[in-house]
Amino acid sequence: MELLTMKRSAIWFVLSLLMVTMLIMSSCQSAVESEKEGQEIVGQVIEKDTPTVDDQEEEEADKESPEIEKIDYSKPQYGGVLNGVIDNDPTLFDPYRHEPIGLHVMSFWTERPLWANWTTDRDKLSFMTGYFPVQYTTGCLLESWEQPDALTYIWHVRPGIHWQDIPPVNGRELVANDLVYTYHRQCGLGSGYTEPSPFAFFEELTHIESIEATDKYTVVIRMTDAQPGFPMYWGAEGLLPIVAPELIETYGAFGDWKDVAIGTGPFILEDYVKGSALTFSKNPNYWATDEKYPENRLPYIDECRINIISDKSTRLAALRTGKLDIMYGITGKEKINLAKSNPELKSYMTYSESKNIGMNYWAEPFTDRNVRKALQMAMDLETIADMYFKGYADSFPSLAGPGLGTDYWTPLDEYPEEVQEGFTYNPEKAKALLAEAGYPNGFTTNVVTRGFAYVDLLEITQAYLADIGVTLEINAMEYTTGNGYLYGRQHDQMYYLRASGHFTPEQILLYWYKDVAWNWGDINDPLFNERVDAVLAEADPVNRAEMIKEANVYGTSQFWGIFMPVEQTFNMGQPWIEGWQGEYRVGAYWTAPVFARVWINQDVKEQYK
């Protein structure tokens, strides 16, 4: 655990440098190019010089030399190695215990009942956010599913899918009992399991009364009560990959990666060196074909290497030098520099989540809404959007982000004036609110954060709060340590949270809902809870969207955190990566199917050697 603080004068020095840098860049560049979400920005391919020859010699050479067939790399091609990157080592490969990085890595060898339909128009679904409505999903491990009544779901497992040919599963066929076993374990409903995973609520699994296989390929699920949004949680939004019973029966609660990395997915984990890389080979018996080229069996690449690089500048250097093929989550200011050094890189814009500081709802002084509102008013959101995010941010944050569209998101000018005031920079008014709440001289508080990625943004927050007499101490921990600290409720004041923006609209609400494990502020607002309960019980998608929108407005108006601008980020890739338009995943923490569908244009790659 490391306590990081920075003097206010030093922060303003950093901010001044940022402003000077922005002004210099503005003088050199007339305008920052505007990008629509998912729009590709590509520089020209650099062509190698070729020797010139006499026309007559060229004709003679054509007559004497045999014709060589040129490969058309604009169409899918097999072969090659694709290099991706993550920023931390996965430590758990067990969905029961829900480690996000572990689930992400597991997606290379495991699969789920449904995934996003790859043929969907990218104007309707970008595959770059965490939002995958049921209407844009299709069967993965399921061939089809049906709902005969409000409390019953019937799954029809896709025949002919086989586990990877590795002991102890040995390539046998996937059957209904495999799905039942996985859900029994997660829900505590059978197969020897009586206690659900602590994360079962997040996946809406606590509403399952029973799940059973009625034949080799049929699963019947019965619910305790109607949950119209339930298919989303075992679909693309679900966080529960299907695992083979033999693995748990043989190795217990998931052992070494060499033993448990077996699934039905497109890649086989060959090696894992902590702090270095995970190396995957293609699954030679993978069942899926390319939806756009149905004659082609996936994956196209022979090998996938997921590099583990914790330092962001090192990751960016690897992208610049071609050691990485695809990198996600690049900030606007990083994109500006990459566009100068590597104009050939493909670039696709999307919205990230807002970077916020949550507050312990039960702890003084955060029980007072005026205090919470004052802390928000102390933030100059427009300046932070312009200086810190280089203009690549929406200055108004809320529970739901603009990337979800106006079905779920409400612009600031449609909020009540009193709420608009709270998101308008006014340190004098903020001081007055603190004085009214009994803190005329401010107070001292602290914030806990997992990892060090945005400590600089916390330091900027620290400087703004100092202006209204509030002293903020920053407690930055290693990711795993901080994770346990927050879930164990060991923090006493504030916490760094990326929990608004562009997850599924329902999941955004659950970050602030009663009794949820990742509601680290233990917020328990009866009016908000009622709204969420109504959302979860509503079957009509139009009514449901309107109710979610209203719940977001209410929650945003309570000032449960210090909300920062909603950042625009970029997914960038090398010019030789084909079949890719910035797609990140086909479901929550589910990137591998994207990598299985892209291919390497060796002709273009050769030009950059």
Helices and strands as residue ranges (DSSP letters): E 2-4, H 8-28, H 55-64, E 81-86, H 100-106, E 114-116, G 134-136, E 137-139, E 142-149, E 152-157, H 176-187, G 201-203, G 205-207, E 208-215, E 218-223, H 230-234, H 245-251, H 257-260, E 267-273, E 277-282, E 303-308, H 312-320, E 326-331, H 332-341, E 346-354, E 356-359, H 369-377, H 381-387, E 393-394, G 402-404, G 412-414, H 417-422, H 427-436, E 444-450, H 455-466, E 471-477, H 479-487, E 494-497, H 505-510, H 526-537, H 541-557, E 561-562, E 566-573, E 577-578, H 592-597, E 599-600, H 602-607
